[in-house]
Amino acid sequence: MLEPLLYFGGTILATLVVAVLLCHYRVSRRKQVSWGTVLASSLIANVAVFFGMGLYEEGFHLFTREAWSGGKGPPGAMFIVVGVITILCVLPALGVAVYYQRRSKEYETPVV
């Protein structure tokens, strides 16, 4: 159903974009960038790319029972792949979060 290399690259790129948007939002509201932002950006990007590529390849047939009943391997294998790639996409999101944490600490004003 999904081209593995295109899916993996698209998920990493989408994770970077979502992580930058979420971290920028939190820093602009003077909130600390949390580790939940890292996990949320990875999960949001992975689910969006998964359904986006599925919709691109299957069309609206993706929302029928037949689209999910056939396939290669056991039905749970697809979700295992999504879980593994979500874990791997935490690394780029972690890099973005660390960058924004350091950047926000540079601009803090000391309390006197």
Secondary structure, DSSP 8 states (H G I E B T S, - for coil): ---HHHHHHHHHHHHHHHHHHHHHHHHHTT----HHHHHHHHHHHHHHHHHHHHHHHHGGGGGSHHHHH--SS-TTHHHHHHHHHHHHTHHHHHHHHHHHHHHHHHT-----
